[in-house]
Amino acid sequence: MPRPNPSGPAPTPLTGAGAPPRLPSPLTEVDDERFARRGVRLFLKRDDLIHPDLVGNKWRKLAPNLAEARGRAIVTFGGAYSNHLRATAAAGRLLGVPTIGVVRGDELAEQPLNRSLERCAADGMRLHFVDRSTYRSKREPEVLARVLADAGAAGAYVVPEGGSNALAVRGCTELGRELRGRADVVAVACGTGGTLAGLAAGLGDGQRALGVAVLKGGFLTGDVEALQTEAFGRRRGEWEVTDRFHGGGYARVPTGLEAFAQEFEQRHGLPVERLYVAKMLHALTALTEEGAFAPGTTVAAVVTGAPDPTEPSRPSQPSRLSDSPQPPQSSQPSQSSTSR
């Protein structure tokens, strides 16, 4: 069930995406006694500062796919609050490329758009709603062909849910290269696993990547291995996934996690995105306090996104970190999607 939007202007080169990307992204040390008393140094890799519209890992994952599309319409997938849908819609607006978003839940077609989907539509994305059974089967060739035909997207360039494919994984290897020699352990929150797959492949000898799963299920290790095999032909780098810190599943922010995020904001003046970044920072803090990192270890936490400006905001503290943005804080969404 599509919702039409006017098509955008003629395609422009990828370099025309508004402000140029800020690469490499800044690396900032954080003074936190919970780490210091264990002899661990904490750095924040500020991928949230790469681009004002394509924040965090979105630039790294979308840029190679947009280049490969060569001006063709882009069709991709997500839930009602998908960061990936919003980033793809913004990229389409910036580049003048038509975008189609296939949204999980055909019941949403008859309801007012939430703020996240409103933002997608405002950026020119045409929304097509499908039932949840069809959405779950979207990787099957016959189902995908039917969805594309129904959405009027036959011949469009398909970017998978979360943007994680071989091109995206290769794009994320640069994140690892930027951190070579800068940290012993690099942590990133994981939804689809594409960023972890590329990050681990780009790190140097003696470094390891830690993926913090934000979903239940214990499937990410297999998914990351599959993405690396698709991108590189084999498993690459030293990495692991922890499933201990998902907080009950995607889009769930338990009271304890919310308290942790607010306290981290107060300590460091950094607005903390709740669904990914907060879980990753909480995992690193808990693991450090458990003694998982030996004294002298340097840990880098990849800040893959900023709080969602499309959701109602909560007051934020003034920044005390160099290069820190000041976007509004977000409250938890009532529906879920994966995007990292």
N, C-alpha and C positions, 0 to 999 in steps of 0.2 A: 504494500500500500504506500505509494510514493507521495511525497509532498513536493510540489514543484517549487523551484527557485529560478530566478532569471540567470542565464548563463553569464559568465564573466567575460572580460575583454580577451583579446588575442593573447596566446601564450607568450611569455617572455623568458629569457634565459634564467637559469637557476641563480646566477649572481644578482638578479634583480630583486631578490627577496628582502626589500626594505633595508634595514640596518644590516651591515656586515656582521657575520658571526664573530664572537669574541673568543678566539682560539689561540693558544691553549687557554682553557678556563683557569681562573685564579685558584691557587692553593694557599689556604690560610690556616695557621696554627691556632688552636683553641686551648686556653688555659683552664683546665677543669681538674679540680683536686681528686675527683673519683678515678681519673686516669693517672694523674701525677703520683699519687701515693702508692701506686703499683708499678711505678717506673715506666709508664707507657705514655708516649706522646700521641696526641690526637690532632689530625689535620682534616680540614674540610675541603674537598675538591668541588668548587662552586660551579658545577655544570648548569645550575639554575640561572647563571648570568650570561650564558652563551648568546642568547637572542631574546629580545623582548616578547616576541610572539611564539617562537618555537623553543620553549625553555627546556632545560635539562637535556635528557637523552634524546629528545625529539629531533633536534637538528641532526645529531649524529646518525639517527636511524632513518629519518625521512629524506635527507638530502641526496643520498645515493639512489634511492628509489625514484625520486622526482626527476633526477637527471636521466635515469634509465627510461622513464615514461616518455621523454622527448615531446612534451606538450600534449600527450593524450589525456583524456579524462582519467581521473583517479577514482577507483572504488575501493572502499575499505569497510571495516566492520567494528562494531563496539556496542556496549550497553548504553543505558540512558545517561550515565555520567562519565563517559569515556574521555580521559585526557587525550587519548590518541585521535579520536574523532575531532576534537576541538583543534588539535595541532594540525591535522591534515586539512581541515577547513581553512584555518589561518594561512597555511602554506598555499592553498589554492587561490585565496584572495590576493596574497602577495605576488604570486607568479602569474595570475590570470589564467589558471588552469581549472577547468570544471571539476568538481568533486561530488561524489555520491557516497553517502553514508548508509550502510545497511545496519539497522538498529534492532537489537534483540527485544522482542515483545510486541506482537502486532496489536495488543490492547492499547498501546501507547498512541496509536494513530488517531484514536478518537478523543484523546485527552489534550489539554493545553500543554505546550512544550515546557519542559523545565528550563531552568536558566542555562544549563549546559547545552542542551539542544537548541535553545534560542540563539545562543552564541554561534553554534555551527551554522544555523540557517542565516543569521545575519552576515556571516562570512561567505555566503553563497553556496553552501553545501545543500544538495538536494537529498532529503531524507527518505529512506524506504524501510518500512517496518515489516519484519517477518516474525512468524510464530517461533516459539522457543525450540520446538522440535526441529524445524528447518534450520534454525541458527546452529544448533548443535551438530548438524550434519553438513555444514557448509563446506567442509574440506572434500567431500565426495564430489567427483567431477560432474555427475549428472545433476546433483542438487545445486552446485555452484552455477552451472550453466543455466538452470531454471531461474535461480535468483537474479543472475545478471540480466537475463531476458526480461523478467518481470520488472526490474528496476530501470529498464531502458539503458543498460550499461554494457551491452554486447560490444566487444572491441575495446573496452576500457582497460587500463592497466590496473591489475589487482594487487593491492597491498594487504597482507594478512592482518588479522586482529592483533593489536599491539605493535604493529609495524615490524615484527620480528621475522626476517627471512635472511637468506644468505647475504644479500647486499647490505642489509642493516647490520648484521654481525660484523662484516668486514669494515663497515663504517665505524663501528665501536672499538675496533682495534686501536684506533688513534688515541682513545682515552687511556688505554694501557700504556701506550708509548709515551704519552705525556707524563706518566707517573713512574717511568723507569728510574730506578735509583732514588726515588723520593719517599718510599714507604716499604715496609716489610709485608704488611697485610693491607689489602684494599677491599673495602666492603661496599656492596651495592644492594639496594632492595630489588626484589625480582617479582614480576608478574608473569611474563611470558618467557623470560630468560635470555632474550637477545642481547641485552647490554652486558650481562655477565659473560656470555659466550665470547663476545668480542673483546671485552676487557681482559679476560684471562689470557687470550691469545696474544694480546699486545704487551703484556708485562714481561719483564726481563727475568733472567735466571735468579733464583733465590727469593722471588716474590710470589705471593699467593693471593688469590681472590676469594672472597667470602660472599656468597649470595644469601640474602635474608629473604626467605619466602614470605609473601604477604597473603598467600592463599593456603587453604588446607588441601590435603590430598597426597602430598609426598611424591608428586610426579615430576618436579622440576629438574631433578638430576638427569632423568632420561631425556627430557625435552632439550636441555642445554647440550647434552652429548649429541643429540640428533641435529641441532642447529650447527654445532661445530663440524660435524661430519658433512653436512650440506655445504658449508662455507669453505672448509679446509681439507675435507677428505678424511679427517681423523680427529680425535680428541686433542686439544691443544692447551698447554699451560697447566699450572697447578691451581686447582680450585675445588671448592666444596659448597654445598647448600645446607643451611640449617633451617629446619622446619619448626623450631621451637617458639618463634616469636610472631606468629601471624595474628595473634590476638583474637582468635575465634574465626578468622576468615577474612576475605576481602571486604573492604568498606566497613569493617567492624572496628570500633575504637573504644575498647573497654575503659572504665573510669581510671584505672591505674595508668594506662597509656596516655590518656588525656592529661592527667596530672603530671606525668613525666614530660610531655611535650611543652606544657605551659611553664614548668620549672626550667627546662632547657632554654626556652625563649627568654625568661627573666634573667638567667645567668649570662647569656651570651648575646642577647639582642637580635637573634636570628629568627625570623618567622619560620615555623616548622610545618611543613606539609604533613598531614596526619596519616594518610593511607599507605604511604610508602616510607618517606624519610623518617618519620617518628619511629616506626617499627625498626628500621635499620639502626638508628641512633640508640634506641633502647636496647637492642641486641648487643651492640658494642659495649655499652655501659655495663650490662649484666655480665657479659663474658669477661670483661676486664676485672670486675669485682670477684668473679669466680676463679681468677688466676689463669684464664685460658691463654693469655699473652704473657710471655716471659718478660721480666724487667729489661728495659732497653729496646723494646719493640716500638716501632713507629707504625701507627695505624692511620690510614686515610679513609674517610667516609665520603662517598660520592653523593652529593646533594643533587638528585636527579630532577627535582622540580620544586616550584614554589607553591604556597597555599593558593587554592583555586579562587580567582577573583570573581567567578560567576556565582559563587555561593555566598550566603550572608556572612558578614565579617564579624570578627571579635577584635577588641582593641589589641594592638601589638605594641611591644616595647621599642623605644628608639634603638637603632643599631649601634653596637659597640664593636662590630667587626668591620675591617676594611672591606670594601667592595660589596657590602650587604645591601640588597634591595629592600624596599619597604612596601611590598604588596599587602593587601588586606588579608587577614586570616580567614580560614574557611571552617564551616561546620560540617559534620558528617553528612554524606548523602544518604538517602533512604533506599537507593537502588545501587547496583554494583556493576562494574565492568573491570576488565584487566587491561593494562596498557603499557607495562614496562618489561 
